[in-house]
Amino acid sequence: MKGKKSTAKREVLFFKPSIGRDEEQAVLDVLRSGWLTTGMRVCEFEKDFANFAGARFAIALSSCTAALHLALEVLDLNSDDEVITTPFTFSSTASEILHAGAKIKFVDVDPSTGNIDATRIKNAVTDRTKAVLPVHFAGHPCDMDSIMDIALEYDLRIIEDAAHALEAKWADNKIGSIGDFTCFSFYATKNITTGEGGMVTCDNEIMAEKIRLLSLHAMTKDAWKRYMPDEQNNRNNKYYQIVSRGYKYNMTDIQAALGIAQLRKVEKMWERRKNLVSLYMSRLADVSEIKLMAIENSIKHAHHLMLIKLVPGELNISRDNFLNELRDRAIGASIHFVSLHMHPYYKNKFGFEDNDFPNAAYLSNNIITLPLYPDLSEEDVYYVTDCVKEIIEKHKAKKLVSVTS
Ligand SMILES: Cc1ncc(COP(=O)(O)O)c(C=O)c1O
């Protein structure tokens, strides 16, 4: 297969969700049931998910952003408290620390995985540090042994951003069963999708109940409990009480029906992505002008993103023009991520310079995300990898050769 020729020019989408008959039927059943918002399906999805993640509790929410927000909110942080996280992530990881009223403390990443460099976390801990928020970038789990050791030593809470890491394991431990809270995303391009959606897992019953309460206006009874026939017999049930400052972060039964059907296929879809990543890697392994992300042996990678890194100085084309050339060849490539410290809001508010986190800046300037999803064909991968090589051939930097007489 390795030597197989690529096919003629084709369109390769960046992502396409795998939605089949099961998902269609599941959603149709909900639409016909008469109950569309949070109800039985959400309850079932939460049970299935807790089981899958190896956690006692799973609370379905409207997004991973909501999950991060509520996991931080229940820590009761104040404006002097600090949360350590990575700048090399999506907006929500850091914005939710601010929404929860605390300070962000960025720690640079390991350029081989894009994950927070666990060896630097200890130096960033102060007497105001309350939590660490690692992101399992692209699906490669962070060094959870080191992170949990630091948490124990300094009495810190661990909130994991597992938006990319649904199927991942650190050693034999499923992501979702390690830290105090783990937050997952079911956004349209994630490993399973509910269109939009998220989940937070945890083992602490009191915290789980707090999150559930806050997720729906902090009302003591949700609509399901107020309207179901057996409950209607109880005259007191028409009243709810608002016991805190809540949010509107609940998941609907329509989303949950999709999620249940998707979760049944999760390992099959993972297997397919894993094989596609192996094919990508075998086709690109010998190209010295790019580097592939490291995959440590002892982990299970969730294979959310397929990334290449352009090696600085090897090419006379910028990363952005490389991306344009891929797009000229009808390939939907992308960038994950431009480090948060390089965005205008963070620069203006905190005075960051690009080089404050040099590894995150290096990745931000050199990384490209290639298409990866179960419906991608082997021929698509041949085409994409051939195009990558063609662009590299066209733009190889001319090296000065010193000639000695
Ligand atoms: C690392 C990371 N964290 C959090 C999120 C937020 O997920 P959601 O869109 O479900 O809020 C994303 C979304 O892309 C992400 O990539």
PDBQT file of the ligand as one rigid body, heavy atoms in Angstrom, charges set to zero:
ROOT
HETATM    1  C1  LIG A 501      -8.942  22.002  23.236  1.00  0.00    +0.000 C 
HETATM    2  C2  LIG A 501     -10.374  22.449  23.177  1.00  0.00    +0.000 A 
HETATM    3  N1  LIG A 501     -10.995  22.739  24.324  1.00  0.00    +0.000 NA
HETATM    4  C3  LIG A 501     -12.272  23.135  24.348  1.00  0.00    +0.000 A 
HETATM    5  C4  LIG A 501     -13.001  23.257  23.179  1.00  0.00    +0.000 A 
HETATM    6  C5  LIG A 501     -14.407  23.745  23.247  1.00  0.00    +0.000 C 
HETATM    7  O1  LIG A 501     -15.338  22.775  22.840  1.00  0.00    +0.000 OA
HETATM    8  P1  LIG A 501     -16.848  23.172  22.587  1.00  0.00    +0.000 P 
HETATM    9  O2  LIG A 501     -16.940  23.718  21.189  1.00  0.00    +0.000 OA
HETATM   10  O3  LIG A 501     -17.607  21.889  22.742  1.00  0.00    +0.000 OA
HETATM   11  O4  LIG A 501     -17.237  24.168  23.587  1.00  0.00    +0.000 OA
HETATM   12  C6  LIG A 501     -12.400  22.941  21.958  1.00  0.00    +0.000 A 
HETATM   13  C7  LIG A 501     -13.163  23.062  20.721  1.00  0.00    +0.000 C 
HETATM   14  O5  LIG A 501     -12.719  22.958  19.627  1.00  0.00    +0.000 OA
HETATM   15  C8  LIG A 501     -11.049  22.524  21.947  1.00  0.00    +0.000 A 
HETATM   16  O6  LIG A 501     -10.415  22.246  20.814  1.00  0.00    +0.000 OA
ENDROOT
TORSDOF 0
